[in-house]
């Protein structure tokens, strides 16, 4: 065996290992820096002892401090209150829309001579005794397209 060496196996990863008799790479360990990888190679090749691993240092994200948790809890309470206000506004708007919607289609009774009244262009099966206000005003899109479904038309 030629000995251990390290290679850059990824952008920020160095792998310690060796080539076996067939030339295949046999990995032994991965390291975040060339210094760590070199120290491991020295140790494995019988050189200087591997330095003691430094004590891990952990930094606590600001959100995990007592102050950060308190701010997060306050933000959640504000968000909950805002969501409640939005939900209430949506419910109120839905109620207002329901109040505006007619229970039944409004039909205007018009007394007219069927022969004297000219239905809108494209109207099918015109029945002048009960004319929808939109049909009577000529603003019914269904009449203009010949697909009106108001009760003033026969089906």
C-alpha positions as CSV (number, residue, x, y, z in Angstrom):
1,X,0.0,0.0,0.0
2,X,1.4,3.4,-1.0
3,X,-0.1,5.1,2.0
4,X,-3.0,7.3,2.9
5,X,-3.6,10.6,1.0
6,X,-6.5,13.0,0.7
7,X,-8.4,14.2,-2.3
8,X,-10.9,17.0,-2.9
9,X,-14.0,14.9,-3.4
10,X,-16.5,17.8,-3.5
11,X,-16.4,21.6,-3.6
12,X,-15.9,21.8,0.2
13,X,-15.1,18.2,1.2
14,X,-11.8,16.4,1.4
15,X,-11.7,12.6,1.6
16,X,-8.9,10.7,3.2
17,X,-8.2,7.2,1.8
18,X,-5.8,5.1,-0.3
19,X,-5.6,3.3,-3.6
20,X,-5.7,-0.5,-3.3
21,X,-3.6,-2.9,-5.4
22,X,-6.1,-2.7,-8.3
23,X,-5.9,1.1,-8.3
24,X,-9.4,1.6,-6.7
25,X,-9.9,4.5,-4.3
26,X,-10.8,3.3,-0.8
27,X,-12.1,6.2,1.3
28,X,-11.4,6.3,5.0
29,X,-12.9,9.6,6.2
30,X,-14.3,13.0,5.1
31,X,-13.2,16.4,6.3
32,X,-14.3,20.0,5.9
33,X,-10.8,21.4,5.5
34,X,-7.4,20.5,4.0
35,X,-5.9,21.0,7.5
36,X,-8.1,18.3,9.0
37,X,-7.6,16.0,6.1
38,X,-3.8,16.5,6.2
39,X,-3.7,15.8,10.0
40,X,-5.6,12.6,9.5
41,X,-3.2,11.5,6.7
42,X,-0.2,12.2,9.0
43,X,-1.7,10.1,11.7
44,X,-2.7,7.2,9.5
45,X,0.7,7.2,7.9
46,X,2.4,6.9,11.3
47,X,3.4,10.5,11.6
48,X,2.5,13.0,14.3
49,X,-0.4,12.0,16.5
50,X,-3.7,13.3,15.3
51,X,-4.5,16.5,17.2
52,X,-7.3,16.4,19.7
53,X,-10.5,17.5,18.2
54,X,-11.5,20.9,19.4
55,X,-14.4,21.1,21.7
56,X,-17.5,21.7,19.6
57,X,-18.8,25.2,19.8
58,X,-22.4,25.8,19.2
59,X,-24.0,29.1,18.6
60,X,-27.6,29.4,19.4
61,X,-29.7,31.2,16.8
62,X,-31.1,34.5,18.0
63,X,-34.6,33.0,17.7
64,X,-33.8,30.4,20.4
65,X,-32.9,32.8,23.1
66,X,-35.4,33.8,25.7
67,X,-35.8,37.2,24.1
68,X,-36.1,35.7,20.6
69,X,-38.8,33.3,21.8
70,X,-40.7,36.1,23.4
71,X,-40.6,38.2,20.2
72,X,-41.7,35.1,18.2
73,X,-44.6,34.5,20.6
74,X,-45.6,38.2,20.3
75,X,-45.4,38.0,16.5
76,X,-47.6,34.9,16.6
77,X,-50.2,36.7,18.7
78,X,-50.3,39.6,16.3
79,X,-50.6,37.3,13.3
80,X,-53.4,35.4,15.0
81,X,-55.3,38.7,15.7
82,X,-54.8,39.8,12.1
83,X,-55.9,36.5,10.7
84,X,-59.0,36.7,12.9
85,X,-59.8,40.2,11.6
86,X,-59.4,39.0,8.0
87,X,-61.6,36.0,8.5
88,X,-64.2,38.1,10.2
89,X,-64.1,40.6,7.3
90,X,-64.5,37.7,4.8
91,X,-67.5,36.3,6.7
92,X,-69.1,39.8,6.8
93,X,-68.5,40.2,3.1
94,X,-70.1,36.9,2.4
95,X,-73.1,37.7,4.5
96,X,-73.5,41.1,2.7
97,X,-73.3,39.4,-0.6
98,X,-76.0,36.9,0.4
99,X,-78.2,39.7,1.5
100,X,-77.8,41.4,-1.9
101,X,-78.6,38.2,-3.9
102,X,-82.3,37.9,-4.8
103,X,-84.1,34.9,-3.5
104,X,-85.8,34.4,-6.8
105,X,-85.2,35.9,-10.2
106,X,-87.0,39.2,-10.5
107,X,-89.5,39.2,-13.3
108,X,-91.2,42.4,-14.5
109,X,-94.8,42.0,-15.6
110,X,-95.4,43.9,-18.8
111,X,-98.6,44.3,-20.5
112,X,-98.0,44.6,-24.2
113,X,-99.3,43.4,-27.5
114,X,-97.1,40.4,-28.4
115,X,-97.2,41.5,-32.0
116,X,-96.1,45.1,-31.2
117,X,-93.2,44.1,-29.0
118,X,-89.9,43.2,-30.7
119,X,-87.7,40.8,-28.7
120,X,-84.0,41.3,-28.6
121,X,-82.1,39.9,-31.5
122,X,-81.4,36.2,-31.1
123,X,-84.1,35.7,-28.5
124,X,-85.6,32.2,-28.7
125,X,-89.3,31.4,-27.8
126,X,-90.1,34.9,-26.5
127,X,-92.9,35.1,-24.0
128,X,-93.7,38.8,-23.4
129,X,-96.1,38.2,-20.4
130,X,-93.2,38.1,-17.9
131,X,-90.0,39.9,-19.1
132,X,-86.8,39.9,-17.2
133,X,-85.6,43.5,-16.6
134,X,-82.3,42.7,-18.3
135,X,-84.1,41.2,-21.3
136,X,-86.4,44.2,-21.5
137,X,-83.5,46.7,-21.3
138,X,-81.6,44.8,-24.0
139,X,-78.7,44.3,-21.6
140,X,-79.1,40.5,-21.3
141,X,-75.9,38.9,-22.6
142,X,-77.8,35.6,-23.0
143,X,-80.3,37.2,-25.3
144,X,-77.6,38.8,-27.4
145,X,-76.0,35.4,-27.8
146,X,-79.2,33.5,-28.2
147,X,-78.7,31.5,-25.0
148,X,-80.8,33.4,-22.4
149,X,-82.2,31.3,-19.6
150,X,-84.5,33.9,-18.0
151,X,-88.1,32.7,-17.4
152,X,-89.4,35.1,-20.0
153,X,-88.2,32.6,-22.7
154,X,-89.5,29.2,-23.3
155,X,-87.0,26.4,-23.4
